[in-house]
Amino acid sequence: MSSKRTLPETSFPGTNAVTEATIGGMHCITVEPIRGTNGYPHTILHIHGAWCSGVTMFPIADQLCARGFRCVCMSLPGHGETPLETGKPFGQTSMDVYIDAACGVLKELGSAAIVGHSMGALIGSQVALKASGRTKAFVSLMSGPPRWTLLGLEAIFISAQHIPDIMRCKPVLLSRLNALLLAFNTIESEKFAEEYEKLIPESGRALREMLLWKYAVRPLNCPSLVIMGSDDTMAPNQKGIYRKLGKKSQFLMIKSCHMCMFMFSAPREIAVRVSDFLCK
């Protein structure tokens, strides 16, 4: 877990205020409009994916805040500045722990829309099921390797150096090679090195539960939106996911956009689409 406590800088210093706080026991970075919400109805809870922290979601949250939303970027247990679950090695931390942690943040917020990325999208869908009365809307930012790579999503895990640790529920740090596959041709080499250094180990148990599809995608009571980048390998297959979310769900593909597990190529465009969806 990182010991750095430097808050990310907003791209809108005259509009957005960035602070940090502990909400529901989780470390959160909050981005709020300086001049109020301008009538927008939502607080947004952002849930990051594997190997990341709340900072990963900040570029999208910053753009959404400039449009009047209050955004809370939580860090899951053992990620960013949120402490590890007590009494267990981090590698044995389960998805249930992550889901309960997000439910705790949502409870303290009162109600919110949920934006989840990659593993955070799976967590967010389960939070929306468990806390349907507090979830105003749900947005899933799906991720996958760029479509021009030769390997699919499974290639991230089909690696001798990762599979044993996942099966034994040990902490797993994404290898540089697999991280490079995720970001291939979407980021300059110097920027990749910088972003890779920000990655942190992930719970092997949580990864195993995700790989074994422990949590089924089920219909939600709230409006939901699945967003995919056209440059992502899995994009053509996501309509099946959004249909499982129920009659209130929608699917949207953003052209020339890529969302790997630890960065976004077009945060402004994603924020515009999320804002349009939430303000309907």
BALOBA-1460 file (C-alpha; in Angstrom, 3 decimals):
// residues 280
<rec num="1" residu="m" x="0.000" y="0.000" z="0.000"/>
<rec num="2" residu="s" x="1.364" y="3.383" z="-0.966"/>
<rec num="3" residu="s" x="2.530" y="5.760" z="1.775"/>
<rec num="4" residu="k" x="2.192" y="8.836" z="-0.414"/>
<rec num="5" residu="r" x="-0.540" y="11.281" z="0.531"/>
<rec num="6" residu="t" x="-0.266" y="13.763" z="-2.332"/>
<rec num="7" residu="l" x="-3.706" y="14.636" z="-3.646"/>
<rec num="8" residu="p" x="-4.163" y="14.721" z="-7.417"/>
<rec num="9" residu="e" x="-4.435" y="18.175" z="-8.961"/>
<rec num="10" residu="t" x="-7.655" y="19.259" z="-10.590"/>
<rec num="11" residu="s" x="-7.699" y="20.489" z="-14.177"/>
<rec num="12" residu="f" x="-10.370" y="23.009" z="-13.109"/>
<rec num="13" residu="p" x="-8.870" y="24.964" z="-10.156"/>
<rec num="14" residu="g" x="-11.502" y="27.686" z="-10.317"/>
<rec num="15" residu="t" x="-14.360" y="25.201" z="-10.365"/>
<rec num="16" residu="n" x="-13.382" y="22.041" z="-8.469"/>
<rec num="17" residu="a" x="-12.206" y="21.566" z="-4.879"/>
<rec num="18" residu="v" x="-10.215" y="18.400" z="-4.079"/>
<rec num="19" residu="t" x="-10.126" y="17.046" z="-0.518"/>
<rec num="20" residu="e" x="-9.577" y="13.737" z="1.254"/>
<rec num="21" residu="a" x="-11.609" y="12.135" z="4.014"/>
<rec num="22" residu="t" x="-12.402" y="8.826" z="5.654"/>
<rec num="23" residu="i" x="-15.917" y="7.787" z="4.704"/>
<rec num="24" residu="g" x="-17.357" y="4.521" z="5.964"/>
<rec num="25" residu="g" x="-13.881" y="3.584" z="7.146"/>
<rec num="26" residu="m" x="-12.422" y="3.958" z="3.632"/>
<rec num="27" residu="h" x="-9.979" y="6.604" z="2.437"/>
<rec num="28" residu="c" x="-11.722" y="8.738" z="-0.188"/>
<rec num="29" residu="i" x="-10.719" y="11.548" z="-2.498"/>
<rec num="30" residu="t" x="-13.643" y="13.925" z="-2.906"/>
<rec num="31" residu="v" x="-14.035" y="16.369" z="-5.790"/>
<rec num="32" residu="e" x="-16.764" y="18.959" z="-5.206"/>
<rec num="33" residu="p" x="-17.963" y="21.964" z="-7.202"/>
<rec num="34" residu="i" x="-16.808" y="25.181" z="-5.541"/>
<rec num="35" residu="r" x="-19.987" y="26.991" z="-6.528"/>
<rec num="36" residu="g" x="-22.469" y="24.274" z="-5.599"/>
<rec num="37" residu="t" x="-24.108" y="21.520" z="-7.628"/>
<rec num="38" residu="n" x="-25.874" y="23.757" z="-10.159"/>
<rec num="39" residu="g" x="-29.001" y="21.655" z="-9.791"/>
<rec num="40" residu="y" x="-27.409" y="18.306" z="-10.679"/>
<rec num="41" residu="p" x="-29.080" y="15.580" z="-8.655"/>
<rec num="42" residu="h" x="-26.256" y="13.145" z="-7.984"/>
<rec num="43" residu="t" x="-23.360" y="12.400" z="-5.772"/>
<rec num="44" residu="i" x="-21.246" y="9.793" z="-7.585"/>
<rec num="45" residu="l" x="-19.350" y="7.007" z="-5.830"/>
<rec num="46" residu="h" x="-16.404" y="5.854" z="-7.958"/>
<rec num="47" residu="i" x="-15.057" y="2.311" z="-7.425"/>
<rec num="48" residu="h" x="-11.661" y="1.460" z="-8.912"/>
<rec num="49" residu="g" x="-10.470" y="-1.819" z="-10.418"/>
<rec num="50" residu="a" x="-7.759" y="-4.322" z="-9.508"/>
<rec num="51" residu="w" x="-4.189" y="-3.142" z="-8.808"/>
<rec num="52" residu="c" x="-5.401" y="0.454" z="-8.452"/>
<rec num="53" residu="s" x="-6.795" y="2.944" z="-5.935"/>
<rec num="54" residu="g" x="-9.209" y="5.840" z="-5.839"/>
<rec num="55" residu="v" x="-6.625" y="8.000" z="-7.628"/>
<rec num="56" residu="t" x="-7.207" y="5.936" z="-10.798"/>
<rec num="57" residu="m" x="-10.779" y="7.211" z="-11.006"/>
<rec num="58" residu="f" x="-9.824" y="10.852" z="-10.434"/>
<rec num="59" residu="p" x="-9.490" y="11.945" z="-14.117"/>
<rec num="60" residu="i" x="-13.130" y="11.007" z="-14.780"/>
<rec num="61" residu="a" x="-14.318" y="12.345" z="-11.422"/>
<rec num="62" residu="d" x="-12.565" y="15.662" z="-12.079"/>
<rec num="63" residu="q" x="-14.339" y="16.014" z="-15.428"/>
<rec num="64" residu="l" x="-17.709" y="15.111" z="-13.900"/>
<rec num="65" residu="c" x="-17.237" y="17.587" z="-11.061"/>
<rec num="66" residu="a" x="-16.666" y="20.345" z="-13.614"/>
<rec num="67" residu="r" x="-20.169" y="19.463" z="-14.807"/>
<rec num="68" residu="g" x="-21.630" y="19.963" z="-11.335"/>
<rec num="69" residu="f" x="-21.436" y="16.525" z="-9.728"/>
<rec num="70" residu="r" x="-19.973" y="15.752" z="-6.327"/>
<rec num="71" residu="c" x="-17.604" y="12.803" z="-6.827"/>
<rec num="72" residu="v" x="-16.209" y="10.464" z="-4.185"/>
<rec num="73" residu="c" x="-13.318" y="8.197" z="-5.267"/>
<rec num="74" residu="m" x="-12.947" y="5.481" z="-2.644"/>
<rec num="75" residu="s" x="-9.966" y="3.200" z="-2.161"/>
<rec num="76" residu="l" x="-10.884" y="-0.393" z="-1.352"/>
<rec num="77" residu="p" x="-9.344" y="-2.138" z="1.697"/>
<rec num="78" residu="g" x="-5.600" y="-2.594" z="1.181"/>
<rec num="79" residu="h" x="-5.519" y="-0.068" z="-1.667"/>
<rec num="80" residu="g" x="-4.262" y="3.501" z="-1.634"/>
<rec num="81" residu="e" x="-4.524" y="4.878" z="1.910"/>
<rec num="82" residu="t" x="-7.257" y="2.487" z="3.105"/>
<rec num="83" residu="p" x="-5.878" y="0.045" z="5.698"/>
<rec num="84" residu="l" x="-5.787" y="-3.695" z="5.127"/>
<rec num="85" residu="e" x="-8.538" y="-5.875" z="6.508"/>
<rec num="86" residu="t" x="-7.494" y="-6.747" z="10.045"/>
<rec num="87" residu="g" x="-6.778" y="-10.314" z="11.062"/>
<rec num="88" residu="k" x="-6.083" y="-11.730" z="7.586"/>
<rec num="89" residu="p" x="-3.232" y="-11.651" z="5.084"/>
<rec num="90" residu="f" x="-4.131" y="-9.293" z="2.252"/>
<rec num="91" residu="g" x="-3.999" y="-12.080" z="-0.336"/>
<rec num="92" residu="q" x="-6.986" y="-13.712" z="1.358"/>
<rec num="93" residu="t" x="-9.175" y="-10.618" z="1.145"/>
<rec num="94" residu="s" x="-12.403" y="-11.621" z="-0.590"/>
<rec num="95" residu="m" x="-14.685" y="-9.787" z="-2.977"/>
<rec num="96" residu="d" x="-17.291" y="-9.766" z="-0.198"/>
<rec num="97" residu="v" x="-14.951" y="-7.561" z="1.839"/>
<rec num="98" residu="y" x="-14.708" y="-5.120" z="-1.057"/>
<rec num="99" residu="i" x="-18.476" y="-5.156" z="-1.610"/>
<rec num="100" residu="d" x="-19.222" y="-4.559" z="2.073"/>
<rec num="101" residu="a" x="-16.659" y="-1.741" z="2.145"/>
<rec num="102" residu="a" x="-18.331" y="0.015" z="-0.788"/>
<rec num="103" residu="c" x="-21.735" y="-0.507" z="0.822"/>
<rec num="104" residu="g" x="-20.393" y="1.192" z="3.953"/>
<rec num="105" residu="v" x="-19.263" y="4.233" z="1.987"/>
<rec num="106" residu="l" x="-22.590" y="4.404" z="0.168"/>
<rec num="107" residu="k" x="-24.486" y="4.186" z="3.466"/>
<rec num="108" residu="e" x="-22.553" y="7.112" z="4.900"/>
<rec num="109" residu="l" x="-23.150" y="9.134" z="1.733"/>
<rec num="110" residu="g" x="-26.871" y="8.442" z="2.042"/>
<rec num="111" residu="s" x="-27.415" y="7.759" z="-1.637"/>
<rec num="112" residu="a" x="-25.390" y="8.071" z="-4.828"/>
<rec num="113" residu="a" x="-24.943" y="6.947" z="-8.378"/>
<rec num="114" residu="i" x="-22.186" y="4.347" z="-8.729"/>
<rec num="115" residu="v" x="-19.479" y="4.381" z="-11.397"/>
<rec num="116" residu="g" x="-17.312" y="1.257" z="-11.348"/>
<rec num="117" residu="h" x="-14.323" y="0.413" z="-13.535"/>
<rec num="118" residu="s" x="-13.315" y="-3.171" z="-14.400"/>
<rec num="119" residu="m" x="-13.332" y="-5.147" z="-11.127"/>
<rec num="120" residu="g" x="-14.915" y="-2.078" z="-9.554"/>
<rec num="121" residu="a" x="-17.811" y="-2.440" z="-11.975"/>
<rec num="122" residu="l" x="-18.462" y="-5.966" z="-10.698"/>
<rec num="123" residu="i" x="-18.261" y="-4.692" z="-7.128"/>
<rec num="124" residu="g" x="-20.561" y="-1.794" z="-7.990"/>
<rec num="125" residu="s" x="-23.196" y="-4.088" z="-9.515"/>
<rec num="126" residu="q" x="-23.270" y="-6.136" z="-6.309"/>
<rec num="127" residu="v" x="-23.533" y="-2.968" z="-4.207"/>
<rec num="128" residu="a" x="-26.457" y="-1.860" z="-6.378"/>
<rec num="129" residu="l" x="-28.160" y="-5.179" z="-5.625"/>
<rec num="130" residu="k" x="-27.492" y="-5.109" z="-1.879"/>
<rec num="131" residu="a" x="-28.253" y="-1.412" z="-1.423"/>
<rec num="132" residu="s" x="-30.836" y="-0.820" z="-4.137"/>
<rec num="133" residu="g" x="-32.616" y="1.845" z="-2.107"/>
<rec num="134" residu="r" x="-29.455" y="3.949" z="-1.930"/>
<rec num="135" residu="t" x="-28.257" y="3.412" z="-5.521"/>
<rec num="136" residu="k" x="-29.625" y="6.073" z="-7.862"/>
<rec num="137" residu="a" x="-27.966" y="4.704" z="-10.999"/>
<rec num="138" residu="f" x="-25.139" y="2.385" z="-11.998"/>
<rec num="139" residu="v" x="-22.466" y="2.877" z="-14.667"/>
<rec num="140" residu="s" x="-20.070" y="0.098" z="-15.651"/>
<rec num="141" residu="l" x="-16.814" y="1.099" z="-17.345"/>
<rec num="142" residu="m" x="-15.706" y="-2.205" z="-18.830"/>
<rec num="143" residu="s" x="-12.068" y="-2.893" z="-19.613"/>
<rec num="144" residu="g" x="-10.005" y="-5.242" z="-21.717"/>
<rec num="145" residu="p" x="-6.809" y="-5.335" z="-23.751"/>
<rec num="146" residu="p" x="-6.693" y="-3.247" z="-26.938"/>
<rec num="147" residu="r" x="-8.224" y="-5.136" z="-29.882"/>
<rec num="148" residu="w" x="-4.946" y="-4.902" z="-31.823"/>
<rec num="149" residu="t" x="-3.139" y="-7.167" z="-29.327"/>
<rec num="150" residu="l" x="-2.935" y="-10.854" z="-30.197"/>
<rec num="151" residu="l" x="-4.130" y="-12.011" z="-26.794"/>
<rec num="152" residu="g" x="-7.504" y="-11.731" z="-25.096"/>
<rec num="153" residu="l" x="-8.360" y="-10.843" z="-21.506"/>
<rec num="154" residu="e" x="-7.426" y="-14.319" z="-20.315"/>
<rec num="155" residu="a" x="-3.807" y="-13.625" z="-21.273"/>
<rec num="156" residu="i" x="-3.516" y="-11.313" z="-18.295"/>
<rec num="157" residu="f" x="-3.902" y="-14.275" z="-15.989"/>
<rec num="158" residu="i" x="-2.595" y="-17.223" z="-18.022"/>
<rec num="159" residu="s" x="0.908" y="-16.661" z="-16.788"/>
<rec num="160" residu="a" x="3.037" y="-19.000" z="-14.683"/>
<rec num="161" residu="q" x="4.008" y="-16.126" z="-12.408"/>
<rec num="162" residu="h" x="0.401" y="-15.138" z="-11.573"/>
<rec num="163" residu="i" x="-1.763" y="-18.267" z="-11.565"/>
<rec num="164" residu="p" x="-0.044" y="-19.997" z="-8.590"/>
<rec num="165" residu="d" x="-0.402" y="-16.901" z="-6.395"/>
<rec num="166" residu="i" x="-4.030" y="-16.434" z="-7.439"/>
<rec num="167" residu="m" x="-4.881" y="-20.047" z="-6.623"/>
<rec num="168" residu="r" x="-3.034" y="-19.841" z="-3.284"/>
<rec num="169" residu="c" x="-4.698" y="-16.542" z="-2.389"/>
<rec num="170" residu="k" x="-1.473" y="-14.571" z="-2.194"/>
<rec num="171" residu="p" x="-1.003" y="-10.905" z="-3.165"/>
<rec num="172" residu="v" x="-0.552" y="-10.561" z="-6.927"/>
<rec num="173" residu="l" x="1.270" y="-7.688" z="-8.595"/>
<rec num="174" residu="l" x="0.538" y="-7.384" z="-12.301"/>
<rec num="175" residu="s" x="3.729" y="-8.125" z="-14.222"/>
<rec num="176" residu="r" x="5.224" y="-5.425" z="-16.407"/>
<rec num="177" residu="l" x="4.640" y="-7.599" z="-19.493"/>
<rec num="178" residu="n" x="0.949" y="-8.102" z="-18.781"/>
<rec num="179" residu="a" x="0.535" y="-4.433" z="-17.910"/>
<rec num="180" residu="l" x="2.163" y="-3.573" z="-21.217"/>
<rec num="181" residu="l" x="-0.318" y="-5.830" z="-23.034"/>
<rec num="182" residu="l" x="-3.164" y="-3.936" z="-21.392"/>
<rec num="183" residu="a" x="-1.815" y="-0.560" z="-22.463"/>
<rec num="184" residu="f" x="-0.204" y="-1.624" z="-25.750"/>
<rec num="185" residu="n" x="-0.072" y="1.196" z="-28.323"/>
<rec num="186" residu="t" x="-2.259" y="3.459" z="-26.146"/>
<rec num="187" residu="i" x="0.387" y="5.166" z="-24.040"/>
<rec num="188" residu="e" x="3.910" y="6.476" z="-24.559"/>
<rec num="189" residu="s" x="6.679" y="4.386" z="-23.022"/>
<rec num="190" residu="e" x="7.674" y="7.082" z="-20.504"/>
<rec num="191" residu="k" x="4.072" y="7.522" z="-19.387"/>
<rec num="192" residu="f" x="3.640" y="3.749" z="-19.149"/>
<rec num="193" residu="a" x="6.621" y="3.473" z="-16.809"/>
<rec num="194" residu="e" x="5.140" y="6.212" z="-14.634"/>
<rec num="195" residu="e" x="1.707" y="4.571" z="-14.508"/>
<rec num="196" residu="y" x="3.130" y="1.103" z="-13.877"/>
<rec num="197" residu="e" x="4.962" y="2.341" z="-10.781"/>
<rec num="198" residu="k" x="1.585" y="3.362" z="-9.316"/>
<rec num="199" residu="l" x="0.194" y="-0.182" z="-9.464"/>
<rec num="200" residu="i" x="-0.149" y="-2.092" z="-6.210"/>
<rec num="201" residu="p" x="-0.616" y="-5.791" z="-5.391"/>
<rec num="202" residu="e" x="-4.119" y="-7.223" z="-5.620"/>
<rec num="203" residu="s" x="-5.705" y="-9.921" z="-3.477"/>
<rec num="204" residu="g" x="-5.256" y="-13.352" z="-5.045"/>
<rec num="205" residu="r" x="-8.519" y="-14.516" z="-3.522"/>
<rec num="206" residu="a" x="-10.477" y="-11.621" z="-5.007"/>
<rec num="207" residu="l" x="-8.932" y="-12.282" z="-8.431"/>
<rec num="208" residu="r" x="-9.738" y="-15.984" z="-8.157"/>
<rec num="209" residu="e" x="-13.363" y="-15.278" z="-7.253"/>
<rec num="210" residu="m" x="-13.631" y="-12.912" z="-10.197"/>
<rec num="211" residu="l" x="-12.090" y="-15.404" z="-12.617"/>
<rec num="212" residu="l" x="-14.390" y="-18.186" z="-11.421"/>
<rec num="213" residu="w" x="-17.471" y="-15.972" z="-11.885"/>
<rec num="214" residu="k" x="-18.543" y="-16.216" z="-8.248"/>
<rec num="215" residu="y" x="-20.841" y="-13.241" z="-8.734"/>
<rec num="216" residu="a" x="-23.470" y="-13.469" z="-11.464"/>
<rec num="217" residu="v" x="-24.660" y="-10.355" z="-13.292"/>
<rec num="218" residu="r" x="-28.294" y="-9.866" z="-12.303"/>
<rec num="219" residu="p" x="-31.027" y="-7.322" z="-13.141"/>
<rec num="220" residu="l" x="-30.853" y="-4.068" z="-11.189"/>
<rec num="221" residu="n" x="-33.732" y="-1.905" z="-10.001"/>
<rec num="222" residu="c" x="-31.938" y="1.309" z="-10.957"/>
<rec num="223" residu="p" x="-31.090" y="2.687" z="-14.421"/>
<rec num="224" residu="s" x="-27.768" y="1.272" z="-15.606"/>
<rec num="225" residu="l" x="-25.290" y="2.002" z="-18.369"/>
<rec num="226" residu="v" x="-22.450" y="-0.166" z="-19.700"/>
<rec num="227" residu="i" x="-19.713" y="1.838" z="-21.459"/>
<rec num="228" residu="m" x="-17.020" y="0.227" z="-23.583"/>
<rec num="229" residu="g" x="-14.289" y="1.672" z="-25.747"/>
<rec num="230" residu="s" x="-14.285" y="0.670" z="-29.414"/>
<rec num="231" residu="d" x="-10.552" y="-0.063" z="-29.138"/>
<rec num="232" residu="d" x="-11.109" y="-2.733" z="-26.482"/>
<rec num="233" residu="t" x="-11.014" y="-6.422" z="-27.393"/>
<rec num="234" residu="m" x="-14.175" y="-7.309" z="-25.492"/>
<rec num="235" residu="a" x="-16.323" y="-4.466" z="-26.853"/>
<rec num="236" residu="p" x="-18.445" y="-6.600" z="-29.244"/>
<rec num="237" residu="n" x="-19.336" y="-8.987" z="-26.404"/>
<rec num="238" residu="q" x="-20.622" y="-6.494" z="-23.865"/>
<rec num="239" residu="k" x="-24.220" y="-6.318" z="-25.078"/>
<rec num="240" residu="g" x="-24.793" y="-9.629" z="-23.334"/>
<rec num="241" residu="i" x="-23.634" y="-8.027" z="-20.090"/>
<rec num="242" residu="y" x="-25.908" y="-5.012" z="-20.352"/>
<rec num="243" residu="r" x="-28.956" y="-7.139" z="-21.182"/>
<rec num="244" residu="k" x="-28.418" y="-9.093" z="-17.974"/>
<rec num="245" residu="l" x="-28.649" y="-5.854" z="-15.987"/>
<rec num="246" residu="g" x="-32.341" y="-5.626" z="-16.842"/>
<rec num="247" residu="k" x="-34.807" y="-3.543" z="-18.810"/>
<rec num="248" residu="k" x="-33.457" y="-0.248" z="-17.443"/>
<rec num="249" residu="s" x="-29.973" y="-0.874" z="-18.829"/>
<rec num="250" residu="q" x="-28.260" y="0.687" z="-21.830"/>
<rec num="251" residu="f" x="-25.083" y="-0.001" z="-23.789"/>
<rec num="252" residu="l" x="-22.764" y="2.628" z="-25.211"/>
<rec num="253" residu="m" x="-19.569" y="2.288" z="-27.210"/>
<rec num="254" residu="i" x="-17.206" y="5.268" z="-27.435"/>
<rec num="255" residu="k" x="-15.205" y="5.410" z="-30.655"/>
<rec num="256" residu="s" x="-11.399" y="5.554" z="-30.526"/>
<rec num="257" residu="c" x="-11.445" y="5.006" z="-26.774"/>
<rec num="258" residu="h" x="-9.582" y="2.439" z="-24.681"/>
<rec num="259" residu="m" x="-10.086" y="1.607" z="-21.001"/>
<rec num="260" residu="c" x="-7.411" y="-0.738" z="-19.686"/>
<rec num="261" residu="m" x="-7.384" y="-1.820" z="-16.061"/>
<rec num="262" residu="f" x="-5.342" y="1.123" z="-14.803"/>
<rec num="263" residu="m" x="-5.973" y="4.116" z="-17.077"/>
<rec num="264" residu="f" x="-8.433" y="5.795" z="-19.454"/>
<rec num="265" residu="s" x="-7.541" y="7.170" z="-22.870"/>
<rec num="266" residu="a" x="-10.515" y="9.582" z="-23.042"/>
<rec num="267" residu="p" x="-11.696" y="10.651" z="-19.551"/>
<rec num="268" residu="r" x="-13.467" y="13.765" z="-20.845"/>
<rec num="269" residu="e" x="-15.513" y="11.822" z="-23.380"/>
<rec num="270" residu="i" x="-16.410" y="9.194" z="-20.790"/>
<rec num="271" residu="a" x="-17.485" y="11.911" z="-18.332"/>
<rec num="272" residu="v" x="-19.690" y="13.577" z="-20.949"/>
<rec num="273" residu="r" x="-21.486" y="10.294" z="-21.615"/>
<rec num="274" residu="v" x="-21.901" y="9.532" z="-17.906"/>
<rec num="275" residu="s" x="-23.203" y="13.053" z="-17.268"/>
<rec num="276" residu="d" x="-25.702" y="12.816" z="-20.119"/>
<rec num="277" residu="f" x="-26.950" y="9.481" z="-18.782"/>
<rec num="278" residu="l" x="-27.361" y="10.683" z="-15.187"/>
<rec num="279" residu="c" x="-29.112" y="13.895" z="-16.195"/>
<rec num="280" residu="k" x="-31.808" y="12.299" z="-18.362"/>
